[in-house]
Amino acid sequence: MDMRIPALISARMARLSLFKNVLQGDGDTVSPVSREMSRWFADLPADNPLTVIDSLGQRVLEISTSTGSANRKFRQLEQIIGYAEPMLKRLEQQLDQCRLPIDSASKQAANSADQLLKSLSEGYMHIVQALDKSNWQRRLNSKVFATSLLRSAQLIHRRAMVAHRAHTPGSPRRWKLFRKLLSMAQKHQLIDYSIDTRNPETLEQVVVRDCLMNLVDPVSLESAELGRIRFYVERFGHLAQLTTEQPAEHAKALFVFSEAPRGPTQLAPDQTLQEKEYLLDCRPLIERATQQLSGLRQGLHATKLGLPMVANEASYAFMLSRCMEQWSDAKSRRHIRRDYQPLAELVSGFDPIRNFLTSAAFRRRKSDKQEGVGKGLSVASEWRILDQSRSGFGLRQASEHTRHISVGEVVAMRPLERSNVHICIVRRARNVEDKDCELGLERLGGTGMPTSIDKTLPDGHTHAIPVLLLPRVQCFDGGPGLLAPVGDVNKGMSLLVAQQDGNVRFEVTGSFERLASCELIQLRRV
C-alpha cells in the first residue's frame, strides 16, 4: 500500500472542509479579510469619531461596489458594524441629551450616524440583490442571504430611531425598502428567520417595531419619553402581528402597511388588502398594555408586570395610555389650522414664565417702557406663527439665537404688537433644513396668574410654593388648573384667590400631567 494515499486523502478532505466552511460562512476562514480590515481600522484617527464614521461610510461604499464575493463583502460589513457600534452608541446618547433647537454639533452627529447606517443598510441590500439573481449562489450562501435581509431591516429601523432623536420623522423611503425586504423574505420562506436563538428577532418584528414607533408620533416626544416607548416596543412589540391575510372584521387597532411614504394607515371600513399590502394587527399588544395599565393603577409593582422600575411613576401610566390610544385609532386633527404669519415671543420653562408674566409680557410694542422689562425679555426668543387653531399653534424659528426648548415643556407665547399671552405645552418639534426648527403647541389657556399656595410643613410652619393659576384650561373643559413645581402641591391643598366678586377658593384634585419643568394640576372650585 502506498503510504502517500492517507496523506493525500487527508489533505483533500481538509480542502473540502475549508471550501464548505467558506460557502456556509463558518469557521476561521476569513482571517486574511480580518487582518486586512484590522490594519485599516488601526490607521483611522481614533480621537475623531465623526471622521472615523465618515471614513467607515466611504469604505462601505467601496465594498458594495467591489467585485468580491458576497461572503467576503458580508464579513467585511460585519466587521465594520462591530467596529462602529461603540461610536454609534455614543452618538445616540449625545442625541438623547440634546435640546431644541438642536445645536450644530448634534446635527453633525445625527447626519454622520444617519449616513453610516444608510450606507450599511444599502451594503447588505446589495448582497441580497446579488444573491437573489442566482438560485445556486443563494443556496450556497443561504445564511449570508438570510442574515443580510435581517441586517438591512435592522439598520433601516435604527436609522429611523436616530432621526426621531433629532426630532425628524425619518426617511419616507424606508417603507418601500421594508416592503421590498418582506417580499424577498416571503419569496424564499425566510419571514420567521432569526440570527440568534438567544435573541430571536425576525424581519417581521423589525418592521412591526418601526410601524409602532411611527404611530406614536415620535417627533412629538421628549427624549426621555421617546426612550421609554422605544424600550417598551422592543420588549412587547412582537405581540403585534403583520400578515397578508384579509381582515375578518374591521375594528380599531388594525392598520394597513404598504410602501406609502406616510407609513401605516388606519384600516378603513370595507377596505380590503391590495397586492403588496400588509395588515398590522395591534390588538394583542393593546390587550397586554391594558392589563399592565390596570395593574399599575391597582398598585402592583412594575417589575411584576414586566415593566421597568420607572413605570411606578404616574407619568408612565399616562404615557402608556396615550400609546394605546395611538395604536388603537389613528389621530386626526380636531380643528382646522389657519395660515397665520406674525412674529411672537416665546418663553420656555416654569420659572422664566413667572418672571415674564410679572415683567415684559403685557407690553404691546418693543418700544414700550416698563419696570423689569429687561428681566422678562432676556429669556424670550422670537418665532413666526405659521398657523393657529382653537387647540394650538404651529411655530417656526425666526431667529438664530433661540433658547433651548424641549418637547413636553410649558411655554408662554405672546404675539408681537399684542398684549395677550397664551400658555401652551410643546407637543411636537421638527428640524427643517439646516438651521430652522418648527414647534407644535397645544394651548392650555390664556394668561396665567403668578401666585403662591401655602403648604404646612411637618414642624407646623408654612412654606409658600410659587404656582401659576390658569383660570380656564382647555383640556379641563374650561375648568381651572395650576402649574406648580413637581411634587410640591398635593391633593386636597387649597388656594384662595381674590376676584372682583370676592374671594374664591380652589381645591387641588390631583396631578394631571408631569411636564419638563413643572406639573399640570387640576383644580375644582369650592
C-alpha positions as CSV (number, residue, x, y, z in Angstrom):
1,M,0.0,0.0,0.0
2,D,1.3,3.4,-1.0
3,M,1.9,5.3,2.3
4,R,1.2,8.6,0.5
5,I,-2.5,7.8,0.0
6,P,-3.7,8.6,3.5
7,A,-1.9,11.9,3.5
8,L,-3.4,12.8,0.1
9,I,-6.9,11.8,1.3
10,S,-6.4,13.9,4.5
11,A,-5.2,16.9,2.5
12,R,-8.1,16.6,0.1
13,M,-10.6,16.3,3.0
14,A,-9.1,19.4,4.6
15,R,-9.5,21.4,1.4
16,L,-13.1,20.2,1.0
17,S,-13.9,21.1,4.6
18,L,-12.3,24.6,4.1
19,F,-14.4,25.1,0.9
20,K,-17.6,24.0,2.8
21,N,-16.9,26.5,5.6
22,V,-16.3,29.3,3.2
23,L,-19.7,28.6,1.5
24,Q,-21.5,28.3,4.8
25,G,-19.8,31.3,6.4
26,D,-18.5,29.2,9.3
27,G,-15.0,28.7,10.8
28,D,-12.0,30.9,10.8
29,T,-11.8,31.1,7.0
30,V,-11.8,34.8,6.7
31,S,-8.6,35.5,8.7
32,P,-7.0,37.3,5.7
33,V,-10.0,39.6,5.5
34,S,-9.9,40.1,9.3
35,R,-6.3,41.0,9.2
36,E,-6.8,43.4,6.3
37,M,-9.7,45.2,8.0
38,S,-7.8,45.3,11.3
39,R,-4.9,47.0,9.7
40,W,-7.2,49.5,8.1
41,F,-9.0,50.2,11.4
42,A,-5.7,50.8,13.1
43,D,-4.9,53.7,10.7
44,L,-8.1,55.5,11.5
45,P,-7.9,58.7,13.7
46,A,-9.4,57.2,16.9
47,D,-9.5,60.7,18.6
48,N,-12.0,62.0,15.9
49,P,-15.1,59.8,16.0
50,L,-17.0,61.8,13.3
51,T,-14.1,61.5,10.9
52,V,-13.9,57.8,11.6
53,I,-17.6,57.3,10.9
54,D,-17.3,59.2,7.7
55,S,-14.4,57.0,6.7
56,L,-16.3,53.9,7.5
57,G,-19.2,55.1,5.3
58,Q,-16.8,55.5,2.4
59,R,-15.3,52.1,3.0
60,V,-18.8,50.5,3.0
61,L,-19.4,52.1,-0.4
62,E,-16.1,50.7,-1.8
63,I,-17.1,47.3,-0.5
64,S,-20.5,47.5,-2.1
65,T,-19.2,48.4,-5.5
66,S,-16.2,45.9,-5.4
67,T,-16.1,42.7,-7.3
68,G,-15.6,40.4,-4.3
69,S,-17.8,37.5,-3.4
70,A,-21.0,38.0,-1.4
71,N,-19.5,36.1,1.5
72,R,-16.4,38.3,1.6
73,K,-18.5,41.5,1.5
74,F,-20.7,40.2,4.2
75,R,-17.9,39.6,6.6
76,Q,-16.3,43.0,5.9
77,L,-19.6,44.7,6.7
78,E,-20.0,42.7,9.9
79,Q,-16.6,43.8,11.0
80,I,-17.4,47.4,10.2
81,I,-20.6,47.2,12.3
82,G,-18.6,45.7,15.2
83,Y,-16.0,48.4,15.0
84,A,-18.6,51.3,14.6
85,E,-21.0,50.1,17.3
86,P,-19.4,51.9,20.3
87,M,-19.2,55.2,18.4
88,L,-22.8,54.9,17.2
89,K,-24.0,54.3,20.7
90,R,-22.1,57.4,21.9
91,L,-23.6,59.5,19.2
92,E,-27.1,58.2,20.0
93,Q,-26.5,59.0,23.7
94,Q,-25.4,62.5,22.6
95,L,-28.6,63.0,20.7
96,D,-30.6,61.8,23.7
97,Q,-29.2,64.7,25.7
98,C,-29.7,67.4,23.1
99,R,-32.4,70.1,23.3
100,L,-34.2,72.2,20.8
101,P,-33.2,74.0,18.7
102,I,-30.5,71.3,18.1
103,D,-27.0,72.7,18.1
104,S,-24.7,72.3,15.1
105,A,-22.5,69.6,16.8
106,S,-25.6,67.4,17.5
107,K,-26.8,67.9,13.9
108,Q,-23.4,66.9,12.6
109,A,-23.5,63.8,14.9
110,A,-27.0,62.9,13.6
111,N,-26.0,63.4,10.0
112,S,-22.9,61.2,10.4
113,A,-24.7,58.4,12.1
114,D,-27.5,58.6,9.5
115,Q,-25.1,58.4,6.6
116,L,-23.2,55.4,8.0
117,L,-26.4,53.5,8.8
118,K,-27.7,54.3,5.4
119,S,-24.5,53.0,3.7
120,L,-24.5,49.8,5.7
121,S,-28.2,49.0,5.1
122,E,-27.6,49.6,1.3
123,G,-24.5,47.4,1.5
124,Y,-26.5,44.5,2.9
125,M,-29.2,45.2,0.4
126,H,-26.7,44.9,-2.5
127,I,-25.6,41.5,-1.1
128,V,-29.3,40.4,-1.0
129,Q,-29.9,41.6,-4.6
130,A,-26.8,39.9,-5.9
131,L,-27.6,36.5,-4.3
132,D,-31.2,36.7,-5.4
133,K,-30.2,36.7,-9.0
134,S,-28.7,33.2,-8.7
135,N,-30.5,30.3,-7.0
136,W,-27.2,28.4,-6.9
137,Q,-25.3,31.2,-5.2
138,R,-28.2,31.9,-2.8
139,R,-28.4,28.3,-1.7
140,L,-24.6,28.1,-1.2
141,N,-24.8,31.3,0.8
142,S,-28.1,30.8,2.5
143,K,-27.1,32.0,5.9
144,V,-25.4,35.1,4.4
145,F,-28.6,35.8,2.3
146,A,-31.0,35.5,5.3
147,T,-28.8,37.4,7.7
148,S,-28.3,40.2,5.2
149,L,-32.1,40.6,4.8
150,L,-32.4,41.0,8.5
151,R,-29.4,43.2,8.9
152,S,-30.7,45.6,6.3
153,A,-34.0,46.0,8.0
154,Q,-32.4,46.4,11.4
155,L,-30.2,49.2,10.1
156,I,-33.1,51.0,8.3
157,H,-35.0,50.9,11.6
158,R,-32.0,52.1,13.6
159,R,-31.6,55.0,11.1
160,A,-35.2,56.0,11.8
161,M,-34.6,55.9,15.6
162,V,-31.6,58.3,15.1
163,A,-33.9,60.6,13.1
164,H,-36.5,60.5,15.9
165,R,-33.9,61.5,18.4
166,A,-33.2,64.6,16.3
167,H,-36.9,65.4,16.1
168,T,-37.3,64.5,12.4
169,P,-39.7,61.8,11.1
170,G,-37.1,59.8,9.2
171,S,-36.8,58.8,5.6
172,P,-40.2,58.2,4.0
173,R,-38.4,55.8,1.6
174,R,-37.9,53.2,4.4
175,W,-41.5,51.9,4.0
176,K,-40.7,51.0,0.4
177,L,-37.5,49.3,1.4
178,F,-39.2,47.4,4.2
179,R,-41.9,46.2,1.8
180,K,-39.2,45.0,-0.6
181,L,-37.3,43.1,2.1
182,L,-40.6,41.5,3.2
183,S,-41.4,40.4,-0.3
184,M,-38.0,38.8,-0.7
185,A,-38.3,37.1,2.7
186,Q,-41.7,35.7,1.8
187,K,-40.5,34.6,-1.6
188,H,-37.7,32.5,0.0
189,Q,-39.7,31.5,3.1
190,L,-37.5,33.5,5.5
191,I,-40.1,35.7,7.1
192,D,-39.5,34.0,10.5
193,Y,-35.7,33.7,10.2
194,S,-33.7,34.8,13.2
195,I,-29.9,35.1,13.6
196,D,-29.6,34.1,17.2
197,T,-31.9,31.8,19.2
198,R,-31.0,33.8,22.4
199,N,-32.4,36.9,20.6
200,P,-34.9,35.6,18.1
201,E,-35.5,38.8,16.3
202,T,-37.1,38.4,12.8
203,L,-37.5,40.7,9.9
204,E,-41.3,40.9,10.5
205,Q,-40.7,42.1,14.1
206,V,-38.3,44.8,13.0
207,V,-40.9,46.2,10.6
208,V,-43.6,46.0,13.2
209,R,-41.5,47.9,15.7
210,D,-40.9,50.7,13.2
211,C,-44.6,50.9,12.5
212,L,-45.4,51.1,16.2
213,M,-42.9,53.8,16.8
214,N,-44.2,55.8,13.8
215,L,-47.8,55.5,15.0
216,V,-47.0,57.2,18.4
217,D,-45.9,60.4,16.5
218,P,-42.2,60.2,17.7
219,V,-41.3,63.8,16.8
220,S,-43.8,64.9,19.4
221,L,-41.9,63.2,22.2
222,E,-39.2,64.5,24.5
223,S,-36.1,62.3,24.7
224,A,-36.8,60.5,28.0
225,E,-40.3,59.6,26.9
226,L,-39.1,58.5,23.5
227,G,-36.6,56.2,25.1
228,R,-39.2,54.7,27.4
229,I,-41.6,54.0,24.5
230,R,-38.7,52.6,22.4
231,F,-37.9,50.2,25.3
232,Y,-41.5,49.2,25.6
233,V,-41.8,48.5,21.9
234,E,-38.6,46.5,21.9
235,R,-39.9,44.3,24.7
236,F,-43.5,43.9,23.7
237,G,-43.8,44.9,20.1
238,H,-43.6,41.3,19.0
239,L,-47.2,40.9,20.2
240,A,-48.4,43.0,17.2
241,Q,-48.8,40.9,14.1
242,L,-48.1,41.6,10.4
243,T,-50.0,39.4,8.0
244,T,-51.1,39.3,4.4
245,E,-54.5,37.8,5.3
246,Q,-57.6,39.8,4.6
247,P,-59.2,41.2,7.8
248,A,-62.0,39.1,9.2
249,E,-63.5,42.2,10.7
250,H,-63.0,45.9,10.6
251,A,-62.1,47.0,14.1
252,K,-59.9,49.5,15.8
253,A,-56.1,48.8,16.1
254,L,-55.9,47.5,12.5
255,F,-53.6,49.3,10.1
256,V,-52.6,48.9,6.5
257,F,-48.8,48.7,5.9
258,S,-47.6,49.4,2.3
259,E,-44.9,51.3,0.6
260,A,-46.8,54.6,1.0
261,P,-44.4,57.4,2.3
262,R,-46.5,58.2,5.4
263,G,-46.2,54.7,6.8
264,P,-49.1,52.5,8.2
265,T,-52.6,54.0,7.9
266,Q,-55.9,53.1,9.7
267,L,-57.9,50.3,8.0
268,A,-61.0,52.0,6.6
269,P,-64.4,50.4,6.7
270,D,-64.9,47.9,3.9
271,Q,-61.3,48.2,2.9
272,T,-59.5,45.1,1.6
273,L,-55.8,44.4,1.3
274,Q,-54.3,45.0,-2.1
275,E,-51.3,43.4,-3.6
276,K,-48.1,44.2,-1.7
277,E,-50.1,45.4,1.3
278,Y,-49.9,44.0,4.8
279,L,-52.3,44.1,7.8
280,L,-50.8,45.3,11.1
281,D,-52.9,44.0,14.0
282,C,-52.1,45.8,17.2
283,R,-54.9,44.2,19.2
284,P,-52.7,41.6,21.1
285,L,-50.3,44.4,22.1
286,I,-53.1,46.7,23.3
287,E,-54.6,43.8,25.3
288,R,-51.2,43.3,27.1
289,A,-50.9,47.1,27.6
290,T,-54.4,47.2,29.1
291,Q,-53.5,44.5,31.6
292,Q,-50.3,46.3,32.6
293,L,-52.1,49.7,32.9
294,S,-54.8,48.1,35.1
295,G,-52.0,46.5,37.3
296,L,-50.2,49.9,37.7
297,R,-53.5,51.6,38.7
298,Q,-54.1,48.8,41.3
299,G,-50.7,49.5,42.8
300,L,-48.8,46.4,41.5
301,H,-45.1,46.8,41.3
302,A,-43.8,47.5,37.8
303,T,-41.4,44.5,37.7
304,K,-44.3,42.1,38.3
305,L,-45.9,43.4,35.1
306,G,-42.7,43.0,33.1
307,L,-42.1,46.8,33.1
308,P,-39.1,48.8,34.2
309,M,-38.9,50.5,37.6
310,V,-39.7,53.9,36.1
311,A,-43.2,52.5,35.4
312,N,-44.0,53.0,39.1
313,E,-44.2,56.8,38.3
314,A,-47.6,58.3,37.4
315,S,-46.2,59.8,34.2
316,Y,-45.5,56.2,32.8
317,A,-49.2,55.2,33.1
318,F,-50.1,58.4,31.2
319,M,-47.6,57.6,28.5
320,L,-48.8,54.0,28.1
321,S,-52.4,55.1,28.0
322,R,-51.5,57.6,25.2
323,C,-49.6,54.9,23.2
324,M,-52.6,52.6,23.5
325,E,-54.9,55.3,22.0
326,Q,-52.5,55.8,19.1
327,W,-52.1,52.1,18.4
328,S,-55.9,51.8,18.5
329,D,-57.0,54.7,16.5
330,A,-55.0,57.0,14.1
331,K,-55.0,60.6,15.4
332,S,-56.8,63.2,13.3
333,R,-56.8,66.9,13.7
334,R,-59.8,68.2,15.6
335,H,-59.6,71.8,14.4
336,I,-58.7,73.4,11.1
337,R,-55.4,75.1,11.0
338,R,-55.4,78.7,9.6
339,D,-52.4,80.3,8.0
340,Y,-51.0,82.9,10.3
341,Q,-47.7,84.7,9.9
342,P,-47.0,87.3,12.6
343,L,-44.0,87.1,14.9
344,A,-44.2,86.1,18.6
345,E,-42.1,86.0,21.7
346,L,-41.7,82.6,23.3
347,V,-40.6,81.9,26.8
348,S,-39.9,78.3,28.0
349,G,-40.0,76.9,31.5
350,F,-41.9,77.4,34.7
351,D,-39.7,80.0,36.4
352,P,-38.9,82.0,33.3
353,I,-42.7,82.2,32.5
354,R,-43.5,83.5,36.0
355,N,-40.8,86.2,35.6
356,F,-42.1,87.0,32.1
357,L,-45.7,87.4,33.3
358,T,-44.6,89.8,36.0
359,S,-42.5,92.0,33.8
360,A,-42.5,92.1,30.0
361,A,-45.4,90.0,29.0
362,F,-48.1,92.7,28.7
363,R,-46.1,95.3,26.6
364,R,-47.8,95.7,23.2
365,R,-44.7,97.1,21.4
366,K,-41.0,96.6,21.9
367,S,-40.6,100.4,22.4
368,D,-42.9,100.3,25.4
369,K,-41.2,101.2,28.7
370,Q,-42.0,99.1,31.7
371,E,-40.4,98.3,35.0
372,G,-38.4,95.0,34.9
373,V,-38.7,94.6,31.1
374,G,-35.1,93.6,30.7
375,K,-35.5,90.6,33.0
376,G,-38.5,89.3,31.2
377,L,-37.1,89.8,27.7
378,S,-33.8,88.1,28.5
379,V,-35.4,84.7,28.3
380,A,-37.7,85.3,25.3
381,S,-36.9,84.2,21.8
382,E,-38.6,85.1,18.5
383,W,-40.7,82.7,16.5
384,R,-43.0,83.0,13.5
385,I,-46.6,81.8,13.9
386,L,-47.2,79.5,10.9
387,D,-50.8,78.6,11.7
388,Q,-53.3,78.5,14.5
389,S,-56.5,76.8,15.6
390,R,-58.6,76.6,18.7
391,S,-56.3,73.8,20.1
392,G,-52.9,75.4,19.4
393,F,-50.3,76.9,17.2
394,G,-47.6,76.0,14.7
395,L,-44.4,78.0,15.1
396,R,-41.2,78.3,13.1
397,Q,-37.9,79.6,14.4
398,A,-37.3,83.2,13.3
399,S,-34.0,84.0,15.0
400,E,-30.7,82.1,15.0
401,H,-30.3,83.0,18.7
402,T,-33.0,80.8,20.2
403,R,-33.0,79.4,23.7
404,H,-33.3,75.7,24.2
405,I,-36.8,74.3,24.3
406,S,-37.9,70.7,24.9
407,V,-41.0,68.7,23.9
408,G,-43.2,68.3,26.9
409,E,-42.3,71.8,28.3
410,V,-44.6,74.6,29.2
411,V,-44.2,77.8,27.2
412,A,-45.7,81.3,27.2
413,M,-46.3,82.8,23.7
414,R,-47.1,86.4,23.1
415,P,-47.7,87.6,19.5
416,L,-45.8,90.9,18.9
417,E,-47.8,94.1,18.9
418,R,-50.4,92.3,21.2
419,S,-50.7,92.1,24.9
420,N,-52.5,88.7,25.2
421,V,-50.3,85.7,26.3
422,H,-51.1,82.1,25.6
423,I,-49.9,79.3,28.0
424,C,-49.1,76.2,26.0
425,I,-47.3,72.9,26.0
426,V,-44.8,71.9,23.3
427,R,-46.2,68.7,21.8
428,R,-44.2,68.4,18.6
429,A,-40.8,69.5,17.3
430,R,-39.3,69.0,13.9
431,N,-36.0,70.1,12.5
432,V,-36.3,71.5,9.0
433,E,-33.4,72.4,6.6
434,D,-30.1,73.2,8.4
435,K,-30.9,75.8,11.0
436,D,-34.7,76.0,11.4
437,C,-36.9,74.3,13.9
438,E,-40.7,74.0,13.9
439,L,-42.9,73.5,17.0
440,G,-46.4,72.4,17.5
441,L,-48.1,73.9,20.6
442,E,-51.1,72.7,22.5
443,R,-52.9,75.6,24.0
444,L,-53.8,75.2,27.7
445,G,-55.4,78.6,28.2
446,G,-55.0,82.3,28.3
447,T,-52.7,84.3,30.5
448,G,-51.8,82.6,33.8
449,M,-51.7,84.4,37.2
450,P,-48.5,84.1,39.2
451,T,-49.3,83.5,42.8
452,S,-48.4,81.1,45.6
453,I,-50.0,78.4,47.7
454,D,-49.2,77.7,51.4
455,K,-48.0,74.3,52.4
456,T,-47.9,73.2,56.0
457,L,-44.6,71.6,56.9
458,P,-44.2,68.7,59.5
459,D,-42.8,71.2,62.1
460,G,-46.0,73.3,61.8
461,H,-44.5,76.1,59.8
462,T,-45.9,77.1,56.4
463,H,-44.0,77.4,53.1
464,A,-45.2,79.4,50.2
465,I,-44.9,77.4,46.9
466,P,-44.8,79.5,43.7
467,V,-47.5,78.5,41.3
468,L,-49.2,79.7,38.1
469,L,-53.0,79.7,38.2
470,L,-54.8,79.0,34.9
471,P,-58.5,80.1,35.3
472,R,-59.7,78.2,32.2
473,V,-57.8,75.2,30.9
474,Q,-59.0,73.7,27.6
475,C,-58.2,70.1,28.4
476,F,-60.2,70.5,31.6
477,D,-63.3,71.6,29.6
478,G,-62.7,75.2,30.7
479,G,-62.2,74.4,34.3
480,P,-59.3,75.8,36.5
481,G,-55.8,74.4,36.6
482,L,-52.5,75.1,38.2
483,L,-48.8,74.8,37.1
484,A,-46.5,74.1,40.0
485,P,-43.1,72.6,40.8
486,V,-43.2,68.8,40.5
487,G,-44.3,67.1,43.8
488,D,-44.7,70.3,45.8
489,V,-48.5,70.5,45.6
490,N,-50.6,67.6,46.9
491,K,-54.2,66.6,46.5
492,G,-56.5,68.4,49.0
493,M,-54.5,71.5,49.3
494,S,-56.4,74.7,48.7
495,L,-55.8,78.1,47.1
496,L,-57.6,81.4,47.9
497,V,-57.8,83.9,45.0
498,A,-59.2,87.4,45.3
499,Q,-61.5,88.3,42.4
500,Q,-63.8,91.2,41.6
501,D,-66.8,89.4,43.1
502,G,-65.0,88.3,46.2
503,N,-62.6,85.6,47.3
504,V,-62.7,82.3,45.5
505,R,-61.3,79.1,47.0
506,F,-59.9,76.3,44.7
507,E,-59.0,72.8,45.9
508,V,-56.4,70.5,44.3
509,T,-58.0,67.3,42.9
510,G,-54.7,65.8,41.6
511,S,-51.9,65.9,39.2
512,F,-52.9,65.6,35.5
513,E,-49.6,65.6,33.7
514,R,-45.9,65.9,34.5
515,L,-44.1,68.4,32.2
516,A,-40.4,69.1,31.8
517,S,-40.1,71.8,34.5
518,C,-43.4,71.5,36.4
519,E,-46.7,69.6,36.5
520,L,-50.2,70.4,35.4
521,I,-52.7,70.1,38.3
522,Q,-56.4,70.1,38.1
523,L,-58.5,72.3,40.5
524,R,-62.1,72.5,41.5
525,R,-63.9,75.5,42.8
526,V,-65.2,75.0,46.4
